[in-house]
Amino acid sequence: MADQPTPLMPHATATWLVDNTGLSFEQIAEFCGLHILEVQAMADDLAGSKYTGRDPLHSGELTQEEIEKGQQDPEYRLKMQRAPVAVSRTKGPRYTPVSKRQDKPDGIAWLLRSHPEVSDAQISKLIGTTRNTITAIRERSHWNIQNIQPKDPVTLGLCSQRELDAVVAKAAKNLPAPEEGAEVPAAPSGASDREKLIEELRAERDANEKAAAEAAQEAEAEAWLTAKRAAEAEEGAGEA
């Protein structure tokens, strides 16, 4: 069961199972790939986010017979009936998370300054932006031009170092060959320092994300325990 796929929308599916079945929290948590405290928080309305339930029967991920088996035997582990189909993006502009979209102008400005040989089409594909935006930043007519600071798109998380290097190398091939006797500009020094900085920033970002996730989980667990103790205290007071 360890390698069994999880539902397409785990939290929404767990919400539906909590509201519409008699399955145990452990059964729901294992089927949906969640922590049991997350499921318990949903049942107690303590979850930080409220999810609209998603019916796994309608999607074919579960059958009524499978749910009934689980309700009759708390030790039974639900089996996925039809794994969700993975959705892949094959066309359209590069997708950028909402949290990083505000960094795009900074990344574009850095490319225009540091790699003028890269075409607008290449920048558009690499960053996931439009040519109008690139033109506005180049001509300094962008509405937020006063706040745009050129920053390496790799450190901003807008692309990988490999993708950037590939685009720069491809653009360099299209440059005209230097005339005989002309000086060839030396490669910029400090490339290794930049790579070290990128690695440090990545490590710091990963550490911050991990710490935030652990803190959120601990806070949720603490909230659940506090609510449970309060409920037990109320029950004890009522009996007294």
TANOR-V321049 format. One record per residue. RES is the residue in three letters. PHI is phi in whole degrees, -180 to 180 (NA if undefined). OMEGA is omega in whole degrees, 0 to 359 (NA if undefined). Layout:
res,phi,omega
RES,PHI,OMEGA
RES,PHI,OMEGA
This chain:
res,phi,omega
MET,NA,185
ALA,-64,183
ASP,-98,179
GLN,-70,180
PRO,-66,178
THR,-97,179
PRO,-59,181
LEU,-60,179
MET,-126,188
PRO,-56,183
HIS,-68,180
ALA,-67,178
THR,-67,179
ALA,-62,178
THR,-60,180
TRP,-66,181
LEU,-65,178
VAL,-64,185
ASP,-80,191
ASN,-122,180
THR,-135,176
GLY,-105,179
LEU,-67,179
SER,-75,179
PHE,-60,181
GLU,-66,179
GLN,-64,181
ILE,-66,181
ALA,-62,182
GLU,-68,180
PHE,-65,184
CYS,-91,180
GLY,71,181
LEU,-115,174
HIS,-80,183
ILE,-60,179
LEU,-68,176
GLU,-65,180
VAL,-66,180
GLN,-65,178
ALA,-65,176
MET,-61,182
ALA,-66,182
ASP,-93,182
ASP,59,179
LEU,-106,182
ALA,-65,181
GLY,-65,180
SER,-118,178
LYS,-96,183
TYR,-109,173
THR,-82,184
GLY,-60,177
ARG,-119,184
ASP,-75,180
PRO,-74,176
LEU,-70,181
HIS,-65,181
SER,-82,180
GLY,86,180
GLU,-74,176
LEU,-137,173
THR,-119,179
GLN,-63,179
GLU,-62,181
GLU,-67,179
ILE,-65,180
GLU,-64,176
LYS,-61,180
GLY,-67,181
GLN,-69,180
GLN,-79,182
ASP,-132,182
PRO,-60,180
GLU,-87,182
TYR,-72,179
ARG,-104,183
LEU,-61,180
LYS,-111,177
MET,-64,182
GLN,-85,178
ARG,-145,183
ALA,-65,178
PRO,-63,180
VAL,-82,179
ALA,-68,180
VAL,-102,179
SER,-121,178
ARG,-92,181
THR,-110,181
LYS,-134,177
GLY,94,182
PRO,-68,179
ARG,-59,180
TYR,-83,177
THR,-124,178
PRO,-55,182
VAL,-56,183
SER,-65,183
LYS,-107,185
ARG,-65,180
GLN,-70,180
ASP,-88,184
LYS,-57,180
PRO,-56,179
ASP,-64,179
GLY,-66,179
ILE,-64,180
ALA,-61,179
TRP,-65,180
LEU,-66,180
LEU,-64,182
ARG,-82,187
SER,-88,182
HIS,-136,181
PRO,-64,180
GLU,-73,180
VAL,-76,183
SER,-75,178
ASP,-61,180
ALA,-64,179
GLN,-68,178
ILE,-63,181
SER,-59,181
LYS,-73,183
LEU,-68,184
ILE,-91,184
GLY,82,182
THR,-134,181
THR,-110,179
ARG,-67,178
ASN,-62,179
THR,-65,180
ILE,-61,180
THR,-63,181
ALA,-63,180
ILE,-72,179
ARG,-63,182
GLU,-87,179
ARG,59,176
SER,-109,179
HIS,-63,185
TRP,-61,183
ASN,-115,188
ILE,-60,182
GLN,-67,183
ASN,-105,182
ILE,-83,179
GLN,-121,181
PRO,-56,179
LYS,-140,181
ASP,-59,181
PRO,-62,178
VAL,-70,179
THR,-68,178
LEU,-81,180
GLY,80,181
LEU,-85,177
CYS,-160,178
SER,-93,178
GLN,-62,180
ARG,-64,179
GLU,-65,180
LEU,-64,180
ASP,-61,181
ALA,-65,180
VAL,-67,180
VAL,-64,180
ALA,-64,180
LYS,-66,179
ALA,-67,181
ALA,-66,180
LYS,-66,182
ASN,-87,179
LEU,-74,177
PRO,-66,181
ALA,-66,180
PRO,-65,179
GLU,-67,182
GLU,-62,180
GLY,92,180
ALA,-76,180
GLU,-75,177
VAL,-91,181
PRO,-60,181
ALA,-72,179
ALA,-66,182
PRO,-60,178
SER,-78,178
GLY,88,179
ALA,-61,180
SER,-66,178
ASP,-65,179
ARG,-64,179
GLU,-63,178
LYS,-64,179
LEU,-63,179
ILE,-60,180
GLU,-63,179
GLU,-65,180
LEU,-65,178
ARG,-63,180
ALA,-62,179
GLU,-65,180
ARG,-64,179
ASP,-62,180
ALA,-65,180
ASN,-66,179
GLU,-64,180
LYS,-65,180
ALA,-64,180
ALA,-65,180
ALA,-65,179
GLU,-65,180
ALA,-65,180
ALA,-65,180
GLN,-65,179
GLU,-65,180
ALA,-65,180
GLU,-66,179
ALA,-65,179
GLU,-65,179
ALA,-65,179
TRP,-65,181
LEU,-65,179
THR,-62,180
ALA,-65,180
LYS,-66,179
ARG,-64,179
ALA,-65,180
ALA,-67,179
GLU,-67,179
ALA,-65,179
GLU,-65,179
GLU,-64,179
GLY,-65,180
ALA,-68,179
GLY,-67,179
GLU,-67,181
ALA,-69,NA
